[in-house]
Amino acid sequence: MSELRVAVIGVGAMGAFHVDSLAHRVRGARVAVVADADADRAAGVAAGVGARVETDPIAAITADDVDAVVLASPGAAHEKQVLACLEAGRPVLCEKPLTMDEPSALAVVRAEAATGRRLVQVGFMRRFDREYAALRALVESGGIGDPLMLHCVHRNPAVPEHFTSVFAMADSVVHEVDCTRFLLGEEITAVTVLTPRASSASPAGNADPMLVLFETASGRLVDVESFVRTGVGYEVRTELVAERGQATIGLDQNLVLRSAGRWGGSLAPDFVVRFGQAYDTQMQAFVDAAARGTVAGPGAWDGYAAVAVCAAGVQAVTTGRRVEVRLGERP
């Protein structure tokens, strides 16, 4: 087809970013339909790109003028909307989470398998970031030997009040879950969460920062510092420790300035600035694949595995115990 017609469901901050990406930075696609619970917001976004507004997301997914779907709706709506995409045979890029719990996520995996096609891509955009891709290539090449450990840092300057330690597990640490699986090429089998003294900025009863420890199937260890109220900036770093060396990404050292007796650089203010290239590259890969009737990148099983690990993480942070991850059978 000459131009992929895309429906974008949900046009809050993330969905609006995807609309802008499709309209101005991605080749071979246009936004045909916009749907959002806020009709005025949907109308405003749609007017900016010449799209029409649909009040019912399922109607948008199944519309005759739609070839593919981008879901940036609330997570609780994803299961129904992804299943509608599968029933309609529409390739879909679904922002995480795939669904809200393990049984429903596994049901999506099985529903996709029943179609005989890959139609679900989950929005783990870091796989499309140049630094993460380079680190994965280094692992695959064996250039510094067998990986042994990963050290990860995920920091935000500030988050809304509702961003509890449980929410941080599902919304922030989930990216380290997928990065662990992507970089090491294996499943996470257990999660332990340690909670040091909480920041004074953390609401009462919440753990911020947290230290999350993943164990993998082959015995590798991954530690994740999750600190979402640093008051400093958005920082995401990963260090791979291998048998014959170490490699680090996310140092944010493109410009280091010495001036007026000071030395240093700058931090990204938010995730869109840090991973803007990754989001656009992800969208281009999705558009290119959807034009062929399929998807590219992390799929339904990756979304399910992330949901399962985060569920174990939530249990670990609320009980203080090590929790094993038990995945269902992969179709």
C-alpha positions in Angstrom: 0.0 0.0 0.0 1.2 3.5 -0.6 0.3 5.0 2.8 -0.5 3.2 6.0 -3.7 4.6 7.6 -3.3 4.6 11.4 -5.8 4.9 14.2 -4.4 6.4 17.4 -6.4 5.4 20.5 -5.7 7.7 23.5 -4.1 11.1 22.9 -2.7 12.1 26.3 1.0 13.1 26.4 2.2 9.8 24.9 -0.5 9.4 22.3 -0.1 13.0 21.2 3.6 12.4 20.8 2.9 9.4 18.6 0.5 11.4 16.5 3.2 14.1 16.0 5.7 11.4 15.2 3.5 9.8 12.6 2.6 13.1 11.0 6.0 14.7 10.9 8.9 12.3 11.4 7.8 8.9 10.1 7.6 7.9 6.4 4.8 5.9 4.8 1.9 6.6 7.2 -0.7 9.1 8.1 -3.1 9.4 11.1 -6.5 8.6 9.8 -8.5 8.4 13.0 -8.1 9.7 16.6 -10.1 8.4 19.5 -10.0 9.5 23.2 -12.3 9.6 26.2 -11.9 13.4 26.1 -13.7 14.4 23.0 -12.4 18.0 22.9 -8.8 16.7 23.3 -9.3 14.2 20.5 -10.8 16.9 18.2 -7.9 19.2 18.9 -5.3 16.6 18.1 -7.2 15.3 15.0 -7.6 18.8 13.6 -3.8 19.3 13.7 -3.1 16.3 11.4 -6.3 16.2 9.3 -7.7 13.1 10.9 -11.3 12.3 11.8 -12.5 11.7 15.4 -14.2 8.5 16.5 -15.8 8.4 19.9 -15.8 4.6 20.2 -12.3 3.0 20.3 -13.5 -0.3 18.9 -15.2 1.4 16.0 -11.9 3.2 15.3 -10.0 -0.1 15.4 -12.5 -1.8 13.0 -13.1 1.2 10.7 -12.7 0.7 6.9 -10.2 3.6 6.6 -7.8 2.1 9.2 -4.9 -0.4 8.4 -3.1 -0.4 11.7 -3.6 0.8 15.3 -1.5 2.6 18.0 -2.8 2.1 21.5 -1.9 4.8 24.1 -5.0 4.4 26.1 -5.1 3.6 29.8 -3.7 0.1 30.6 -7.1 -1.1 31.8 -8.5 -0.7 28.3 -5.7 -2.6 26.5 -7.0 -6.2 26.8 -10.3 -5.4 25.1 -8.7 -3.2 22.5 -5.8 -5.5 21.6 -8.2 -8.4 21.2 -10.3 -6.2 18.9 -7.2 -5.6 16.8 -6.5 -9.3 16.6 -10.1 -10.1 15.6 -9.9 -7.4 12.9 -6.5 -8.5 11.7 -5.0 -5.1 12.4 -1.3 -4.8 13.4 -1.2 -2.9 16.7 1.6 -1.1 18.6 0.4 -1.2 22.2 2.0 0.9 24.9 2.9 -1.0 28.0 1.3 -2.7 29.9 0.0 -5.3 27.4 -2.8 -5.9 30.0 -3.2 -5.4 33.7 -2.6 -9.0 34.9 -0.9 -12.3 34.0 -4.0 -14.3 33.0 -5.3 -11.7 30.5 -1.8 -11.1 29.1 -1.3 -14.8 28.5 -4.8 -14.9 26.9 -3.7 -12.2 24.4 -0.6 -14.3 23.6 -2.8 -17.3 22.9 -5.3 -15.2 20.9 -2.5 -13.9 18.7 -1.1 -17.4 18.2 -4.5 -18.6 17.0 -4.4 -16.1 14.2 -1.2 -17.6 12.8 0.3 -14.1 12.5 2.4 -11.6 14.5 0.1 -8.7 15.0 1.0 -7.3 18.5 4.0 -5.1 19.2 4.5 -3.7 22.7 6.0 -0.3 23.2 9.3 -1.1 24.8 11.1 1.6 22.9 14.5 1.2 24.5 15.1 -1.8 22.1 15.2 0.9 19.4 17.6 3.2 21.2 21.0 3.3 19.5 22.9 2.7 22.7 20.8 -0.3 23.8 21.0 -1.7 20.3 24.8 -1.3 20.4 25.0 -3.0 23.8 22.9 -5.9 22.6 25.1 -6.3 19.5 28.2 -6.4 21.8 26.6 -9.2 23.9 25.7 -11.1 20.7 29.3 -10.7 19.4 30.9 -12.1 22.5 33.3 -9.2 22.4 33.8 -8.9 26.1 32.9 -12.5 27.0 29.9 -14.0 28.7 27.6 -11.4 30.5 27.6 -11.9 34.3 25.7 -8.9 35.8 23.8 -5.8 34.8 23.7 -2.7 37.0 20.8 -0.4 36.1 19.8 3.1 37.3 16.3 4.6 36.6 15.7 8.1 38.1 13.1 10.7 37.5 13.2 14.3 38.7 9.6 14.1 40.0 6.4 12.2 39.6 2.7 12.7 40.5 1.4 11.9 44.0 -0.3 8.7 42.7 3.1 7.3 41.7 3.5 4.8 44.6 6.2 2.2 44.9 3.8 -0.3 43.4 3.0 2.0 40.5 6.8 2.6 40.0 7.3 -1.1 39.7 4.7 -1.4 36.9 5.5 1.9 35.1 9.2 2.5 35.5 11.0 -0.7 36.5 9.1 -2.5 33.8 11.5 -1.0 31.3 14.4 -2.6 33.1 12.5 -5.9 33.0 12.3 -5.8 29.2 15.9 -4.5 28.9 17.2 -7.4 31.0 15.4 -9.9 28.7 16.5 -8.0 25.6 20.2 -7.6 26.5 20.7 -11.1 28.1 18.3 -13.0 26.0 16.7 -15.0 28.8 13.8 -14.9 31.2 13.8 -13.5 34.7 13.0 -16.2 37.3 12.8 -14.3 40.6 12.5 -10.8 42.0 13.6 -9.4 45.4 13.1 -5.7 46.4 15.1 -4.0 49.1 13.9 -0.7 50.5 16.4 1.7 52.0 15.5 4.7 54.0 12.9 6.6 52.0 13.5 10.1 50.5 11.8 12.9 52.4 10.0 13.6 49.1 8.4 10.1 49.1 4.7 10.0 50.3 4.3 8.2 53.6 4.2 4.4 53.3 6.0 4.3 50.0 9.5 3.0 49.1 11.4 5.5 47.1 14.2 4.7 46.3 14.0 1.0 45.8 16.7 -1.6 44.9 15.2 -4.3 42.8 17.2 -7.5 42.2 16.4 -9.9 39.3 17.6 -13.4 39.0 17.7 -14.9 35.5 17.3 -18.5 34.2 21.1 -19.0 33.8 22.0 -17.5 37.1 22.9 -14.0 36.1 22.0 -11.1 38.5 20.6 -7.7 37.6 20.2 -4.8 40.1 18.0 -1.8 39.5 18.0 1.4 41.4 14.5 2.9 41.0 14.4 6.5 42.4 11.6 8.6 41.0 11.8 11.7 43.1 15.4 12.8 42.8 14.7 16.5 42.1 17.6 16.4 39.7 16.8 15.1 36.2 15.9 12.0 34.1 18.7 9.5 34.3 18.7 6.0 32.8 22.0 4.1 32.8 23.0 0.5 32.3 26.4 -1.2 33.0 27.1 -4.6 31.6 29.7 -6.6 33.6 31.1 -9.5 31.5 34.0 -12.0 31.8 36.5 -9.8 29.9 35.3 -6.3 30.4 32.4 -3.9 31.1 30.3 -1.6 29.0 28.1 1.3 30.1 25.3 3.2 28.3 23.4 6.3 29.3 26.2 8.5 30.5 24.7 11.7 28.9 28.2 13.0 28.1 27.7 14.4 24.6 28.7 17.9 25.8 30.9 18.3 28.9 31.6 22.0 29.7 34.3 23.6 31.7 33.4 27.2 32.6 33.5 29.6 35.4 35.2 27.2 37.8 32.7 24.4 37.1 32.8 21.1 35.2 29.8 19.2 33.9 27.0 18.6 31.5 23.3 18.5 31.5 20.6 15.9 32.2 17.5 15.2 30.1 14.4 16.7 31.7 12.2 13.8 30.9 11.9 10.5 29.1 10.7 12.0 25.8 13.9 14.0 25.5 16.1 11.1 26.4 14.4 8.5 24.2 12.9 10.7 21.4 15.0 8.9 18.8 14.0 5.5 20.1 10.3 6.4 20.0 10.6 7.6 16.4 12.7 4.6 15.3 10.2 2.3 17.0 7.3 3.9 15.1 9.1 3.7 11.8 9.8 0.0 12.3 6.1 -0.5 13.2 4.9 1.3 10.1 7.2 -0.5 7.8 6.2 -3.9 9.2 2.5 -3.1 9.4 2.5 -2.2 5.7 3.5 -5.9 5.2 0.7 -7.0 7.6 2.9 -7.8 10.6 4.9 -6.2 13.4 8.6 -5.7 14.3 10.2 -5.7 17.7 9.0 -6.9 21.1 5.8 -8.9 20.8 2.9 -10.3 22.8 5.1 -12.8 24.7 7.5 -10.0 25.7 4.5 -8.0 27.0 3.2 -11.0 28.9 6.6 -11.7 30.5 6.9 -8.1 31.6 3.5 -8.2 33.2 4.4 -11.5 35.0 7.7 -10.1 36.3 6.2 -6.9 37.5 3.4 -8.8 39.3 6.2 -10.7 41.1 7.9 -7.3 41.8 4.7 -5.8 43.3 4.4 -8.9 45.5 8.1 -8.6 46.5 7.8 -4.9 47.4 4.6 -5.4 49.4 5.8 -8.5 51.3 9.5 -7.9 51.6 10.1 -11.5 50.3 11.9 -13.0 47.3 9.2 -14.0 44.8 9.7 -16.5 42.0 8.4 -15.8 38.5 6.5 -18.7 36.8 5.6 -18.2 33.2 2.9 -20.1 31.4 3.6 -22.3 28.4 4.6 -20.3 25.3 2.4 -21.2 22.3 
